[in-house]
Structures are given as C-alpha cells and as structure tokens.
Amino acid sequence: MSSTVATNTSRFAADLRDSTSPSRKLRDKLFLTGLWVATLIGVLTLFFLVLSTLLKGYTRLNLSLITNFPSPFPEDAGIQAAIFGSIWVVVTSGVVSLFIALGSAIYLEEFASQSSRFNRLISINIQTLAGVPSIVFGILGLAFVARGWLGWGFTVGTASAVLTMMVLPVMIVSAREALKAVPSSLREGSYALGATKWQAISKQVLPAAIPGIATGSILGVSRALGESAPLILLGALAYVSSNPSGLSSDYTVLPLVIMKYTQEAQDEFRAVGAAAIIVLLLLLVSLNLLAIVIRDRSRKSW
Amino acid sequence: MVENMNKVMDAGVSSAAPTSDTVRGVSLRTDNAQAGSAGLPAQEMIMESRDLQVHYGDYLAVRNVNLQIHRNEITALIGPSGCGKSTIIRCFNRMNDLIPSAKVGGTVLYRGIDLYGPEANAGEVRRRIGMVFQKPNPFPKSIYDNVAFGPRVNGKPSKSETDELVETSLKRAALWEEVKDRLKQPAFSLSGGQQQRLCIARALAVDPDVLLMDEPCSALDPIATGRIEDLMHEIKGQYPIVIVTHNMQQAARVSDRTAFFNTEVDADATRPTGVLVEYDATRKIFSTPSDPRTEQYITGRMG
C-alpha cells in the first residue's frame, strides 16, 4: 500500500519537473534581448541627442537668452521674441481648436446618427485630414488666410488659424475616443432620473471624459508648438525684434529661430540655436507633464 | 411641458378608476377576480401594457404582452434568457427610446395615459417611473452628488432642500447609517451592495411613482441581495415595484405577482420571440400554475 503511494508521488514529481527544451529557452532569451535592444535604441538616441545639444548650447543657457531679442552679435542674441511668438500662436490656436473640437466631437459622438452616410463621410474626412502633411495646411493658409480672400498677412492670427486647422482633426479624433470610452451606464443612469440629453452630456458624460479630452488636446498643442513647415510659408522665418502685441503683429516661433541660428556660419550663433532647442524641449516636456498630471488627477474607475 | 404633463396625469388618476375594470375584462389572460381568488387583495392599477410588442430592426423580440402593475405590490418578471423581460421593463419608462433600432408597438398606460402618446415627454416619464439597473452604476461623483443629481436636473432645489432630500432618500434605501459620515467620498469607495442601494436611493430621490428594477441583485452576493430584498419589502407600500429576475427563488420570496415569459419561434421567423405565458399571483404561479410551460420552468425542466 505504502509503496503504491510512494511510486505515485514520484510519478507526479516527475510531471512537475521543467521539461522545456534548451532551444525553447534560448529562443525565449533571444526574444527578450530583442525587446531590450529595441527599447534601448529609442532611449539612447534621445539621450545622445539631448547630450550633444547641451554640450553645444550650454554656454548660452543663461538669462540673456530669454531676455534678449535677436542681434547681429551672437553674444547678445536672444530668443525672447520667439518664445512669446510661440506662446501667442499656440495658446490662441489651442483655445480655438479646443472649443471647435469639443463641439464637433460631441455632435458626432452623441447626437449624429451613426448609420447616416453623411456623418460617416464627415468621420472619414476628419480621419484623413489628421494624416495630411502640415506643409499642405501651410499652402492652404498662404492662399486663403494670409493672401487672397481673408488677407490677414504674415501675422500671429494667420499662424494661429493655420495651426488650428492642422491640430483640429487630431483633437476631434481624440475627443471622440474619450467620449466613446465613457460607459453607457452613465448615460442610462442620467436618463433614468429624468435628465434631458443635454443634462446627461454636460453633467455626466463630459466631466467623465475630461481626462481623455485634456490629454488629447495637450498632445495636439505640443504638436503645434513644434511645428515649423507651414509657418515657413507664413512669414515666421523673419528677423523679428519685438514681442507680438496682438493677433495682427509680426511674429516668429521657436522652431524657426532654431532653424535660422543653426544655419549660421559662426559657432557662437549655433550655440544660441542649441540653447533654443533646449528651451523648446523644456516647454514640450512641461506640456506633456501637464497632460499626465491632468490625466492622473481626474482618473476615475467605473 | 412639465406642468402640462402634471395636468394630464392628475386627470388620468381620476379617469383611470372607472374605465379600468372594463379594460381588464377585455384584454387580460388573468383578470382581477382570479388574482383575488389566489389571495391577493384588490389594488388600484398603476400601469398597464396592452398588446405590447417590441421590434429590434426587423426582428420581433417580444409580442402581445398584457401586464398590469398594481399599487402596494411587487411584480416579478421571470423566464429564460432572451425571452424579452428586460425589453419589456425598459418599455415601461421609455428606456428603449435610447436604442435607435427599437420600435415599440401596442400601448403602455400609466394611470390611464399612453406613455408613448403625444402628451408624454420621455424625461418626465422616466422621472415618475424610476429604474435601477443590473450592474450598480453610480456616477463617478461623491455619494451626496449621486443622490442629489436627480433632484438637480429636475429643478433647482436649495442647499437645505437638497440636504434633506439626500438624507431621506438614503434613509429610505437603508444606507444612511453606513454613509452619513462620508457623504463627500466617491461613490466608488462603497461595496457593490452599497452601490446598488445608493442607486436605489438615487432613484427614490426624484420621488418616483413606480420603481423598475432590472435584475438588481445579479451582481451581488447573497447578503447584499438579502438587504435589497428587505428594502424592497419596506418600500413597496410607497413605490410599486416591477423586478426582472433570473432567480426564481427571489421572485417567489419578494413578489406578489409573477409574470412568466418564454420564447417561441413564430412560423414566419427564424429567431425566437418572447411571449408572456402566464401572469398571476406569485403563490399561484409557484404552486398551481395554469400553463404546463410555467410548471416545467419552475420545476426546473426547462430554461
């Protein structure tokens, strides 16, 4: 009797032993190494880029960089006009596109009939626009906003309008996703208490979608902050020695100041360019951090 | 619209009583006399469906449902999956309006007024006929704001009125003692059973006339279920309750009347359609049902 139990035990023990073949283990390791290498390539590239930029620009990373305006002398040259230009352009286009994107996303997600052909056409159109190269928006802005029909010239207003057009599709798509992620039990719960459609949307659905909408919008805004191609066509590549004072002012933006300084022959000017890159990176990182903070603070579980 | 509806509804109360008896005589499988013989006292009828049927697109999901909901009673809807119980209960407060493909035929009368008629506003219907869902669905807000949401969307109560409403609603839902010290905490900090009682409190806060419950205990453990069932007994005098349940023991425990639904494949259809097989006093359904299909179901030989 006891011997049967013993043999049984040893048989089960044999079943628990690792029977994975060595070649399978090797493949496991190779796969894991592959994943590590892929991750490292991204991280290391960024690290060396930032490091080499810092090394080139650290001499100019001082207060005069952000207090001074452009100058023929590299040691006096600063980027304040570009910083303020970027802020003007990005804030105006961000605010305008946020409201338009919210409106269209709410309409398309909550009101529009999902089976209507017209609405599906609009959706496909928006998704396509999100993939259009930014230079195309620049050409559009040059033809219809700066010149032609609107004739706003090379101003902050023109740049904001074009960046709005460029950022809108991305923002609409992400706001729609955020609204779609709100569970329908929230809508049902509101309706069951006698709420109207607008009450259900404004008091329950929108507040629940804010984290998603905010994240998407801030990512859209950071795209606008780093954008250069359409603004080259719209007069931002100029020598601007004053901060914008309104929508009709001349302007320049950080990416184009970087482009201008890094093309200069003198090392001292290129140092200003490198320092400006660091400033732009800092702005982008802080925008992304803001997105993360908003997302985490209002994260909800249901 | 709200005032209008009130007038119509007040008119409905007085006119419903004299006409209701003839209505019962014509369209019912089980009239009041039969129910009375099963030991239920005669009660005023609050809601009634006549030849109610629902299509989803071309598919007839449930047909020819004639049900009466009475004051002071709990009515249970039982039957196998897919027999249209939830579809029917969602017709009673026009929640099916939210499904674009759903098409409701027949009539649902609430105190003599057609819920799908031109005088009825869906929001006002839902305020008077409250609903509790299968899965507890508190809003991602504080306990207080969850209860206060209904009163707020239906008017502008003052701070003290809201405070009072929140307290009485939570007391009616037997949740006050557990949450009175943490009203400002998120509703999701509550347990599943507490969340469901919060949803009941939320529904009671708009002072409905009828309470619909769509499998309110299917996501809860037996203890939480017991508390909800006790609660249903406590409030049924104030709010007639219609409950959909998968659990026959629950139907037998809590309800005064039971409607048994089943599925049938109609001659010209490919998918089964729900039908109301039998509607009677719960005691009769579970002891001496008149339809053999009901007997098969309650004895566990079907479904």
HADDOCK unambig.tbl for C-alpha pairs under 7 A between the chains (distance, minus, plus):
assign (segid A and resid 185 and name CA) (segid B and resid 137 and name CA) 6.03 0.50 0.50
assign (segid A and resid 186 and name CA) (segid B and resid 137 and name CA) 6.66 0.50 0.50
assign (segid A and resid 186 and name CA) (segid B and resid 139 and name CA) 6.30 0.50 0.50
assign (segid A and resid 189 and name CA) (segid B and resid 137 and name CA) 6.77 0.50 0.50
assign (segid A and resid 192 and name CA) (segid B and resid 126 and name CA) 5.35 0.50 0.50
assign (segid A and resid 192 and name CA) (segid B and resid 127 and name CA) 6.85 0.50 0.50
assign (segid A and resid 192 and name CA) (segid B and resid 130 and name CA) 6.17 0.50 0.50
assign (segid A and resid 192 and name CA) (segid B and resid 131 and name CA) 5.88 0.50 0.50
assign (segid A and resid 193 and name CA) (segid B and resid 126 and name CA) 6.07 0.50 0.50
assign (segid A and resid 193 and name CA) (segid B and resid 127 and name CA) 5.19 0.50 0.50
assign (segid A and resid 193 and name CA) (segid B and resid 130 and name CA) 6.53 0.50 0.50
assign (segid A and resid 193 and name CA) (segid B and resid 150 and name CA) 5.32 0.50 0.50
assign (segid A and resid 193 and name CA) (segid B and resid 203 and name CA) 6.46 0.50 0.50
assign (segid A and resid 194 and name CA) (segid B and resid 123 and name CA) 4.26 0.50 0.50
assign (segid A and resid 194 and name CA) (segid B and resid 124 and name CA) 5.85 0.50 0.50
assign (segid A and resid 194 and name CA) (segid B and resid 126 and name CA) 4.94 0.50 0.50
assign (segid A and resid 194 and name CA) (segid B and resid 127 and name CA) 4.37 0.50 0.50
assign (segid A and resid 195 and name CA) (segid B and resid 123 and name CA) 6.07 0.50 0.50
assign (segid A and resid 195 and name CA) (segid B and resid 153 and name CA) 5.72 0.50 0.50
assign (segid A and resid 196 and name CA) (segid B and resid 123 and name CA) 6.17 0.50 0.50
assign (segid A and resid 199 and name CA) (segid B and resid 153 and name CA) 6.96 0.50 0.50
assign (segid A and resid 300 and name CA) (segid B and resid 140 and name CA) 6.71 0.50 0.50
